[in-house]
Amino acid sequence: MTTQLEINGRRVRVEADAETPLLWVLREELGMTGTKYGCGVGLCGACTVHVGNGPARSCITPVGALARQQVRTIEGLEQDRIGRALQAAWVANDVPQCGYCQCGQLMSAAMLLRTTPRPSDADITEAMAGNVCRCGTYDRIRAAIHEAAR
Ligand code: FES
């Protein structure tokens, strides 16, 4: 089946079974490998992208459900001021350790700042709860989000 998507502001047509997870379309069909596979069952957050005005786990989001929806991936993060501020804060705070989960962390953080420009610690804890970091970079993630919000 052909599905027309809008990814990072660019229209693309993909040929895939409607049930194919968006994650595999991004990585295998479109070569956009910034979005990571972690658990594959919607629990770790490594595959987080934006669909419309919310975060989405691309590993459990069927591509057939996305016709004419706007998708933002880590490759499009720098397209707006919030994304650029987060990238700079991530670098300034030396956030990543192994780095594997960080694209998903950044996408969740970007959605948080879109909806809550000056988040409290509690806001950050709630918004980032679904993003697991096995290296335990949570304190640096929190600091970077606060810095990007300034
Ligand atoms: Fe999608 Fe873990 S890979 S939530």
Backbone and ligand atoms as CSV (ligand in chain L), in Angstrom:
chain,resi,resn,atom,element,x,y,z
A,1,MET,N,N,0.840,-1.187,0.000
A,1,MET,CA,C,0.000,0.000,0.000
A,1,MET,C,C,0.883,1.248,0.000
A,2,THR,N,N,0.420,2.304,-0.656
A,2,THR,CA,C,1.158,3.562,-0.674
A,2,THR,C,C,0.584,4.502,0.376
A,3,THR,N,N,1.467,5.048,1.187
A,3,THR,CA,C,1.045,6.028,2.185
A,3,THR,C,C,1.843,7.303,1.958
A,4,GLN,N,N,1.142,8.422,1.962
A,4,GLN,CA,C,1.831,9.703,1.829
A,4,GLN,C,C,2.028,10.292,3.213
A,5,LEU,N,N,3.264,10.576,3.530
A,5,LEU,CA,C,3.594,11.132,4.842
A,5,LEU,C,C,4.235,12.496,4.656
A,6,GLU,N,N,4.209,13.280,5.715
A,6,GLU,CA,C,4.999,14.506,5.725
A,6,GLU,C,C,6.000,14.388,6.862
A,7,ILE,N,N,7.259,14.276,6.509
A,7,ILE,CA,C,8.299,14.053,7.506
A,7,ILE,C,C,9.263,15.222,7.492
A,8,ASN,N,N,9.373,15.896,8.606
A,8,ASN,CA,C,10.249,17.070,8.729
A,8,ASN,C,C,9.972,18.090,7.631
A,9,GLY,N,N,8.672,18.246,7.320
A,9,GLY,CA,C,8.257,19.243,6.342
A,9,GLY,C,C,8.362,18.802,4.897
A,10,ARG,N,N,8.775,17.573,4.669
A,10,ARG,CA,C,8.943,17.089,3.295
A,10,ARG,C,C,7.935,15.974,3.028
A,11,ARG,N,N,7.240,16.060,1.921
A,11,ARG,CA,C,6.278,15.017,1.572
A,11,ARG,C,C,7.005,13.806,1.006
A,12,VAL,N,N,6.659,12.646,1.515
A,12,VAL,CA,C,7.253,11.420,0.997
A,12,VAL,C,C,6.153,10.382,0.812
A,13,ARG,N,N,6.361,9.535,-0.191
A,13,ARG,CA,C,5.444,8.419,-0.418
A,13,ARG,C,C,6.205,7.153,-0.077
A,14,VAL,N,N,5.566,6.303,0.702
A,14,VAL,CA,C,6.222,5.049,1.057
A,14,VAL,C,C,5.327,3.885,0.655
A,15,GLU,N,N,5.992,2.834,0.213
A,15,GLU,CA,C,5.301,1.589,-0.113
A,15,GLU,C,C,5.555,0.629,1.031
A,16,ALA,N,N,4.524,0.350,1.795
A,16,ALA,CA,C,4.691,-0.552,2.935
A,16,ALA,C,C,3.333,-1.058,3.365
A,17,ASP,N,N,3.323,-2.229,3.952
A,17,ASP,CA,C,2.095,-2.737,4.552
A,17,ASP,C,C,1.618,-1.736,5.607
A,18,ALA,N,N,0.305,-1.545,5.687
A,18,ALA,CA,C,-0.244,-0.535,6.598
A,18,ALA,C,C,0.149,-0.774,8.045
A,19,GLU,N,N,0.417,-2.020,8.382
A,19,GLU,CA,C,0.757,-2.345,9.769
A,19,GLU,C,C,2.244,-2.170,10.081
A,20,THR,N,N,3.036,-1.884,9.076
A,20,THR,CA,C,4.482,-1.733,9.312
A,20,THR,C,C,4.730,-0.584,10.282
A,21,PRO,N,N,5.506,-0.824,11.335
A,21,PRO,CA,C,5.796,0.281,12.262
A,21,PRO,C,C,6.557,1.414,11.576
A,22,LEU,N,N,6.184,2.635,11.932
A,22,LEU,CA,C,6.856,3.816,11.381
A,22,LEU,C,C,8.370,3.723,11.553
A,23,LEU,N,N,8.825,3.170,12.669
A,23,LEU,CA,C,10.270,3.069,12.921
A,23,LEU,C,C,10.993,2.395,11.766
A,24,TRP,N,N,10.418,1.314,11.261
A,24,TRP,CA,C,11.101,0.563,10.197
A,24,TRP,C,C,11.004,1.280,8.866
A,25,VAL,N,N,9.933,2.015,8.657
A,25,VAL,CA,C,9.834,2.817,7.435
A,25,VAL,C,C,10.914,3.901,7.455
A,26,LEU,N,N,11.050,4.556,8.604
A,26,LEU,CA,C,12.073,5.601,8.720
A,26,LEU,C,C,13.464,5.025,8.478
A,27,ARG,N,N,13.770,3.948,9.170
A,27,ARG,CA,C,15.139,3.433,9.131
A,27,ARG,C,C,15.450,2.671,7.837
A,28,GLU,N,N,14.529,1.790,7.428
A,28,GLU,CA,C,14.827,0.887,6.318
A,28,GLU,C,C,14.437,1.465,4.957
A,29,GLU,N,N,13.307,2.146,4.896
A,29,GLU,CA,C,12.844,2.677,3.603
A,29,GLU,C,C,13.445,4.045,3.305
A,30,LEU,N,N,13.555,4.871,4.337
A,30,LEU,CA,C,13.960,6.257,4.118
A,30,LEU,C,C,15.393,6.548,4.553
A,31,GLY,N,N,16.046,5.581,5.171
A,31,GLY,CA,C,17.445,5.773,5.570
A,31,GLY,C,C,17.629,6.785,6.681
A,32,MET,N,N,16.586,7.025,7.448
A,32,MET,CA,C,16.668,7.993,8.544
A,32,MET,C,C,16.938,7.208,9.834
A,33,THR,N,N,18.210,7.001,10.118
A,33,THR,CA,C,18.588,6.079,11.185
A,33,THR,C,C,18.786,6.756,12.540
A,34,GLY,N,N,18.443,8.032,12.629
A,34,GLY,CA,C,18.558,8.701,13.928
A,34,GLY,C,C,17.581,8.159,14.944
A,35,THR,N,N,16.437,7.700,14.494
A,35,THR,CA,C,15.432,7.140,15.392
A,35,THR,C,C,15.818,5.699,15.703
A,36,LYS,N,N,15.931,5.383,16.984
A,36,LYS,CA,C,16.542,4.118,17.398
A,36,LYS,C,C,15.523,3.054,17.815
A,37,TYR,N,N,15.958,1.816,17.629
A,37,TYR,CA,C,15.193,0.671,18.114
A,37,TYR,C,C,15.753,0.262,19.461
A,38,GLY,N,N,14.877,0.241,20.468
A,38,GLY,CA,C,15.312,-0.232,21.777
A,38,GLY,C,C,14.586,-1.503,22.156
A,39,CYS,N,N,13.340,-1.347,22.567
A,39,CYS,CA,C,12.570,-2.505,23.056
A,39,CYS,C,C,11.611,-3.051,22.017
A,40,GLY,N,N,11.124,-2.194,21.133
A,40,GLY,CA,C,10.179,-2.627,20.106
A,40,GLY,C,C,8.749,-2.797,20.588
A,41,VAL,N,N,8.483,-2.487,21.846
A,41,VAL,CA,C,7.127,-2.680,22.373
A,41,VAL,C,C,6.597,-1.436,23.102
A,42,GLY,N,N,7.167,-0.285,22.791
A,42,GLY,CA,C,6.609,0.954,23.325
A,42,GLY,C,C,6.967,1.270,24.764
A,43,LEU,N,N,8.040,0.691,25.276
A,43,LEU,CA,C,8.344,0.867,26.693
A,43,LEU,C,C,9.576,1.699,26.996
A,44,CYS,N,N,10.509,1.847,26.058
A,44,CYS,CA,C,11.797,2.460,26.424
A,44,CYS,C,C,11.952,3.900,25.938
A,45,GLY,N,N,11.230,4.294,24.892
A,45,GLY,CA,C,11.296,5.667,24.405
A,45,GLY,C,C,12.393,5.957,23.400
A,46,ALA,N,N,13.242,4.980,23.096
A,46,ALA,CA,C,14.351,5.237,22.166
A,46,ALA,C,C,13.852,5.653,20.780
A,47,CYS,N,N,12.671,5.216,20.426
A,47,CYS,CA,C,12.143,5.439,19.068
A,47,CYS,C,C,11.213,6.640,18.985
A,48,THR,N,N,11.235,7.521,19.985
A,48,THR,CA,C,10.263,8.618,20.054
A,48,THR,C,C,10.408,9.599,18.889
A,49,VAL,N,N,9.287,9.901,18.269
A,49,VAL,CA,C,9.194,10.954,17.251
A,49,VAL,C,C,7.989,11.819,17.623
A,50,HIS,N,N,7.730,12.831,16.837
A,50,HIS,CA,C,6.510,13.616,17.016
A,50,HIS,C,C,5.546,13.278,15.888
A,51,VAL,N,N,4.303,13.068,16.236
A,51,VAL,CA,C,3.243,12.920,15.240
A,51,VAL,C,C,2.186,13.958,15.592
A,52,GLY,N,N,1.975,14.909,14.687
A,52,GLY,CA,C,1.086,16.021,15.006
A,52,GLY,C,C,1.627,16.772,16.208
A,53,ASN,N,N,0.799,16.940,17.216
A,53,ASN,CA,C,1.204,17.721,18.385
A,53,ASN,C,C,1.546,16.866,19.592
A,54,GLY,N,N,1.979,15.661,19.353
A,54,GLY,CA,C,2.316,14.820,20.492
A,54,GLY,C,C,3.479,13.891,20.202
A,55,PRO,N,N,4.087,13.362,21.265
A,55,PRO,CA,C,5.142,12.369,21.072
A,55,PRO,C,C,4.526,11.034,20.694
A,56,ALA,N,N,5.263,10.234,19.944
A,56,ALA,CA,C,4.763,8.919,19.552
A,56,ALA,C,C,5.913,7.927,19.567
A,57,ARG,N,N,5.599,6.701,19.957
A,57,ARG,CA,C,6.562,5.604,19.906
A,57,ARG,C,C,6.500,5.014,18.502
A,58,SER,N,N,7.495,5.287,17.710
A,58,SER,CA,C,7.416,4.868,16.303
A,58,SER,C,C,7.475,3.355,16.145
A,59,CYS,N,N,7.943,2.639,17.162
A,59,CYS,CA,C,8.012,1.169,17.042
A,59,CYS,C,C,6.641,0.527,17.098
A,60,ILE,N,N,5.658,1.248,17.616
A,60,ILE,CA,C,4.308,0.673,17.714
A,60,ILE,C,C,3.285,1.546,16.990
A,61,THR,N,N,3.753,2.429,16.126
A,61,THR,CA,C,2.854,3.294,15.355
A,61,THR,C,C,2.770,2.782,13.926
A,62,PRO,N,N,1.648,2.203,13.519
A,62,PRO,CA,C,1.563,1.682,12.155
A,62,PRO,C,C,1.555,2.805,11.124
A,63,VAL,N,N,2.332,2.622,10.090
A,63,VAL,CA,C,2.477,3.686,9.099
A,63,VAL,C,C,1.145,3.997,8.416
A,64,GLY,N,N,0.280,3.002,8.329
A,64,GLY,CA,C,-1.013,3.223,7.678
A,64,GLY,C,C,-1.899,4.199,8.419
A,65,ALA,N,N,-1.584,4.475,9.678
A,65,ALA,CA,C,-2.393,5.404,10.475
A,65,ALA,C,C,-1.917,6.846,10.333
A,66,LEU,N,N,-0.920,7.069,9.483
A,66,LEU,CA,C,-0.258,8.372,9.470
A,66,LEU,C,C,-0.502,9.187,8.204
A,67,ALA,N,N,-1.425,8.769,7.380
A,67,ALA,CA,C,-1.654,9.493,6.136
A,67,ALA,C,C,-1.947,10.961,6.419
A,68,ARG,N,N,-1.181,11.817,5.771
A,68,ARG,CA,C,-1.330,13.270,5.860
A,68,ARG,C,C,-1.072,13.834,7.264
A,69,GLN,N,N,-0.461,13.061,8.118
A,69,GLN,CA,C,-0.059,13.582,9.432
A,69,GLN,C,C,1.364,14.113,9.346
A,70,GLN,N,N,1.660,15.091,10.165
A,70,GLN,CA,C,3.014,15.635,10.197
A,70,GLN,C,C,3.859,14.861,11.189
A,71,VAL,N,N,4.966,14.351,10.688
A,71,VAL,CA,C,5.901,13.591,11.517
A,71,VAL,C,C,7.189,14.400,11.634
A,72,ARG,N,N,7.706,14.486,12.840
A,72,ARG,CA,C,9.012,15.129,13.052
A,72,ARG,C,C,9.932,14.100,13.676
A,73,THR,N,N,11.111,13.970,13.107
A,73,THR,CA,C,12.099,13.039,13.648
A,73,THR,C,C,13.304,13.821,14.153
A,74,ILE,N,N,14.237,13.107,14.718
A,74,ILE,CA,C,15.448,13.759,15.237
A,74,ILE,C,C,16.191,14.495,14.119
A,75,GLU,N,N,16.064,14.012,12.894
A,75,GLU,CA,C,16.747,14.690,11.780
A,75,GLU,C,C,16.162,16.077,11.535
A,76,GLY,N,N,14.931,16.307,12.016
A,76,GLY,CA,C,14.301,17.614,11.835
A,76,GLY,C,C,14.299,18.460,13.095
A,77,LEU,N,N,14.993,17.990,14.119
A,77,LEU,CA,C,14.950,18.702,15.404
A,77,LEU,C,C,15.432,20.138,15.276
A,78,GLU,N,N,16.471,20.346,14.470
A,78,GLU,CA,C,17.074,21.687,14.389
A,78,GLU,C,C,16.249,22.661,13.549
A,79,GLN,N,N,15.074,22.229,13.097
A,79,GLN,CA,C,14.272,23.110,12.259
A,79,GLN,C,C,13.591,24.225,13.043
A,80,ASP,N,N,13.555,24.100,14.370
A,80,ASP,CA,C,12.947,25.208,15.122
A,80,ASP,C,C,13.839,25.622,16.297
A,81,ARG,N,N,13.475,26.751,16.896
A,81,ARG,CA,C,14.293,27.345,17.945
A,81,ARG,C,C,14.445,26.412,19.142
A,82,ILE,N,N,13.352,25.734,19.514
A,82,ILE,CA,C,13.421,24.835,20.663
A,82,ILE,C,C,14.416,23.704,20.404
A,83,GLY,N,N,14.349,23.136,19.226
A,83,GLY,CA,C,15.261,22.042,18.900
A,83,GLY,C,C,16.712,22.485,18.937
A,84,ARG,N,N,16.973,23.660,18.394
A,84,ARG,CA,C,18.356,24.166,18.395
A,84,ARG,C,C,18.830,24.474,19.817
A,85,ALA,N,N,17.928,25.021,20.642
A,85,ALA,CA,C,18.297,25.305,22.037
A,85,ALA,C,C,18.600,24.007,22.781
A,86,LEU,N,N,17.820,22.987,22.527
A,86,LEU,CA,C,18.064,21.698,23.185
A,86,LEU,C,C,19.390,21.091,22.724
A,87,GLN,N,N,19.657,21.139,21.439
A,87,GLN,CA,C,20.925,20.590,20.953
A,87,GLN,C,C,22.103,21.288,21.629
A,88,ALA,N,N,22.032,22.618,21.707
A,88,ALA,CA,C,23.122,23.378,22.327
A,88,ALA,C,C,23.253,23.025,23.808
A,89,ALA,N,N,22.126,22.911,24.498
A,89,ALA,CA,C,22.158,22.582,25.928
A,89,ALA,C,C,22.666,21.161,26.153
A,90,TRP,N,N,22.332,20.248,25.243
A,90,TRP,CA,C,22.822,18.860,25.367
A,90,TRP,C,C,24.350,18.835,25.269
A,91,VAL,N,N,24.870,19.648,24.348
A,91,VAL,CA,C,26.320,19.711,24.187
A,91,VAL,C,C,26.955,20.396,25.401
A,92,ALA,N,N,26.383,21.528,25.813
A,92,ALA,CA,C,26.962,22.295,26.922
A,92,ALA,C,C,26.977,21.492,28.213
A,93,ASN,N,N,25.988,20.635,28.399
A,93,ASN,CA,C,25.896,19.836,29.624
A,93,ASN,C,C,26.496,18.444,29.463
A,94,ASP,N,N,27.098,18.207,28.295
A,94,ASP,CA,C,27.780,16.924,28.064
A,94,ASP,C,C,26.850,15.761,28.441
A,95,VAL,N,N,25.627,15.807,27.953
A,95,VAL,CA,C,24.592,14.869,28.417
A,95,VAL,C,C,24.872,13.419,28.045
A,96,PRO,N,N,25.152,13.076,26.784
A,96,PRO,CA,C,25.175,11.657,26.428
A,96,PRO,C,C,26.341,10.896,27.064
A,97,GLN,N,N,26.104,9.645,27.322
A,97,GLN,CA,C,27.210,8.758,27.705
A,97,GLN,C,C,27.377,7.784,26.542
A,98,CYS,N,N,26.617,6.689,26.502
A,98,CYS,CA,C,26.722,5.841,25.304
A,98,CYS,C,C,25.980,6.473,24.132
A,99,GLY,N,N,24.938,7.270,24.439
A,99,GLY,CA,C,24.244,8.040,23.419
A,99,GLY,C,C,23.046,7.380,22.778
A,100,TYR,N,N,22.857,6.089,23.012
A,100,TYR,CA,C,21.854,5.368,22.230
A,100,TYR,C,C,20.438,5.910,22.422
A,101,CYS,N,N,20.097,6.265,23.638
A,101,CYS,CA,C,18.720,6.709,23.916
A,101,CYS,C,C,18.504,8.183,23.642
A,102,GLN,N,N,19.573,8.928,23.332
A,102,GLN,CA,C,19.493,10.385,23.397
A,102,GLN,C,C,18.597,11.020,22.333
A,103,CYS,N,N,18.485,10.392,21.173
A,103,CYS,CA,C,17.572,10.967,20.165
A,103,CYS,C,C,16.145,10.952,20.685
A,104,GLY,N,N,15.763,9.852,21.291
A,104,GLY,CA,C,14.423,9.776,21.875
A,104,GLY,C,C,14.261,10.744,23.030
A,105,GLN,N,N,15.311,10.886,23.832
A,105,GLN,CA,C,15.249,11.840,24.950
A,105,GLN,C,C,15.029,13.258,24.417
A,106,LEU,N,N,15.771,13.616,23.375
A,106,LEU,CA,C,15.649,14.958,22.806
A,106,LEU,C,C,14.259,15.196,22.222
A,107,MET,N,N,13.694,14.188,21.594
A,107,MET,CA,C,12.366,14.386,21.005
A,107,MET,C,C,11.308,14.568,22.096
A,108,SER,N,N,11.433,13.823,23.184
A,108,SER,CA,C,10.486,14.011,24.290
A,108,SER,C,C,10.690,15.379,24.929
A,109,ALA,N,N,11.945,15.784,25.086
A,109,ALA,CA,C,12.227,17.096,25.668
A,109,ALA,C,C,11.683,18.216,24.780
A,110,ALA,N,N,11.818,18.064,23.479
A,110,ALA,CA,C,11.320,19.091,22.553
A,110,ALA,C,C,9.805,19.222,22.649
A,111,MET,N,N,9.124,18.107,22.765
A,111,MET,CA,C,7.666,18.185,22.890
A,111,MET,C,C,7.281,18.821,24.217
A,112,LEU,N,N,8.026,18.511,25.276
A,112,LEU,CA,C,7.758,19.147,26.574
A,112,LEU,C,C,7.869,20.662,26.461
A,113,LEU,N,N,8.961,21.147,25.843
A,113,LEU,CA,C,9.155,22.600,25.786
A,113,LEU,C,C,8.168,23.280,24.838
A,114,ARG,N,N,7.657,22.533,23.879
A,114,ARG,CA,C,6.611,23.113,23.016
A,114,ARG,C,C,5.350,23.377,23.807
A,115,THR,N,N,5.035,22.487,24.738
A,115,THR,CA,C,3.781,22.620,25.486
A,115,THR,C,C,3.972,23.338,26.816
A,116,THR,N,N,5.203,23.277,27.357
A,116,THR,CA,C,5.488,23.867,28.668
A,116,THR,C,C,6.832,24.582,28.577
A,117,PRO,N,N,6.828,25.847,28.171
A,117,PRO,CA,C,8.096,26.551,27.896
A,117,PRO,C,C,9.008,26.691,29.116
A,118,ARG,N,N,8.457,26.742,30.321
A,118,ARG,CA,C,9.278,26.859,31.537
A,118,ARG,C,C,8.917,25.706,32.479
A,119,PRO,N,N,9.368,24.520,32.179
A,119,PRO,CA,C,8.928,23.360,32.976
A,119,PRO,C,C,9.577,23.332,34.359
A,120,SER,N,N,8.799,22.853,35.327
A,120,SER,CA,C,9.336,22.595,36.667
A,120,SER,C,C,10.035,21.235,36.663
A,121,ASP,N,N,10.722,20.922,37.762
A,121,ASP,CA,C,11.315,19.594,37.877
A,121,ASP,C,C,10.235,18.517,37.744
A,122,ALA,N,N,9.093,18.766,38.355
A,122,ALA,CA,C,8.013,17.780,38.295
A,122,ALA,C,C,7.509,17.613,36.861
A,123,ASP,N,N,7.419,18.720,36.120
A,123,ASP,CA,C,7.000,18.635,34.708
A,123,ASP,C,C,7.985,17.775,33.918
A,124,ILE,N,N,9.276,17.992,34.168
A,124,ILE,CA,C,10.307,17.242,33.438
A,124,ILE,C,C,10.226,15.760,33.802
A,125,THR,N,N,10.087,15.485,35.079
A,125,THR,CA,C,9.998,14.089,35.519
A,125,THR,C,C,8.830,13.396,34.833
A,126,GLU,N,N,7.697,14.064,34.793
A,126,GLU,CA,C,6.512,13.451,34.188
A,126,GLU,C,C,6.693,13.266,32.684
A,127,ALA,N,N,7.189,14.309,32.015
A,127,ALA,CA,C,7.288,14.247,30.548
A,127,ALA,C,C,8.340,13.238,30.083
A,128,MET,N,N,9.381,13.062,30.893
A,128,MET,CA,C,10.506,12.220,30.470
A,128,MET,C,C,10.432,10.815,31.052
A,129,ALA,N,N,9.364,10.523,31.779
A,129,ALA,CA,C,9.283,9.240,32.492
A,129,ALA,C,C,9.326,8.039,31.553
A,130,GLY,N,N,8.887,8.222,30.329
A,130,GLY,CA,C,8.849,7.098,29.404
A,130,GLY,C,C,10.133,6.883,28.626
A,131,ASN,N,N,11.159,7.668,28.914
A,131,ASN,CA,C,12.435,7.548,28.197
A,131,ASN,C,C,13.494,6.981,29.138
A,132,VAL,N,N,13.890,5.766,28.863
A,132,VAL,CA,C,14.854,5.077,29.721
A,132,VAL,C,C,16.278,5.368,29.245
A,133,CYS,N,N,17.173,5.617,30.216
A,133,CYS,CA,C,18.606,5.772,29.910
A,133,CYS,C,C,19.380,4.791,30.774
A,134,ARG,N,N,19.977,3.805,30.151
A,134,ARG,CA,C,20.699,2.789,30.926
A,134,ARG,C,C,21.983,3.339,31.532
A,135,CYS,N,N,22.506,4.440,30.996
A,135,CYS,CA,C,23.703,5.060,31.579
A,135,CYS,C,C,23.352,5.971,32.747
A,136,GLY,N,N,22.077,6.266,32.919
A,136,GLY,CA,C,21.667,7.099,34.050
A,136,GLY,C,C,22.005,8.565,33.894
A,137,THR,N,N,21.787,9.113,32.701
A,137,THR,CA,C,22.119,10.524,32.463
A,137,THR,C,C,20.985,11.469,32.871
A,138,TYR,N,N,20.100,11.005,33.695
A,138,TYR,CA,C,18.884,11.768,33.992
A,138,TYR,C,C,19.160,13.163,34.572
A,139,ASP,N,N,20.132,13.265,35.456
A,139,ASP,CA,C,20.403,14.583,36.044
A,139,ASP,C,C,20.887,15.574,34.987
A,140,ARG,N,N,21.718,15.109,34.065
A,140,ARG,CA,C,22.209,16.013,33.013
A,140,ARG,C,C,21.091,16.355,32.023
A,141,ILE,N,N,20.228,15.397,31.760
A,141,ILE,CA,C,19.072,15.677,30.897
A,141,ILE,C,C,18.218,16.779,31.529
A,142,ARG,N,N,17.965,16.656,32.821
A,142,ARG,CA,C,17.147,17.659,33.517
A,142,ARG,C,C,17.825,19.039,33.434
A,143,ALA,N,N,19.121,19.078,33.688
A,143,ALA,CA,C,19.842,20.349,33.641
A,143,ALA,C,C,19.784,20.953,32.241
A,144,ALA,N,N,19.919,20.123,31.239
A,144,ALA,CA,C,19.914,20.620,29.864
A,144,ALA,C,C,18.545,21.150,29.467
A,145,ILE,N,N,17.507,20.491,29.912
A,145,ILE,CA,C,16.154,20.979,29.600
A,145,ILE,C,C,15.934,22.343,30.263
A,146,HIS,N,N,16.341,22.467,31.521
A,146,HIS,CA,C,16.202,23.777,32.179
A,146,HIS,C,C,17.001,24.843,31.439
A,147,GLU,N,N,18.202,24.492,30.994
A,147,GLU,CA,C,19.039,25.472,30.287
A,147,GLU,C,C,18.391,25.869,28.957
A,148,ALA,N,N,17.867,24.910,28.242
A,148,ALA,CA,C,17.227,25.222,26.949
A,148,ALA,C,C,15.980,26.078,27.133
A,149,ALA,N,N,15.354,25.956,28.295
A,149,ALA,CA,C,14.128,26.718,28.553
A,149,ALA,C,C,14.411,28.168,28.921
A,150,ARG,N,N,15.665,28.490,29.216
A,150,ARG,CA,C,15.980,29.860,29.646
A,150,ARG,C,C,16.038,30.819,28.469
L,1,FES,FE1,FE,9.980,1.959,20.774
L,1,FES,FE2,FE,11.362,1.091,22.879
L,1,FES,S1,S,11.874,0.952,20.751
L,1,FES,S2,S,9.580,2.351,22.881
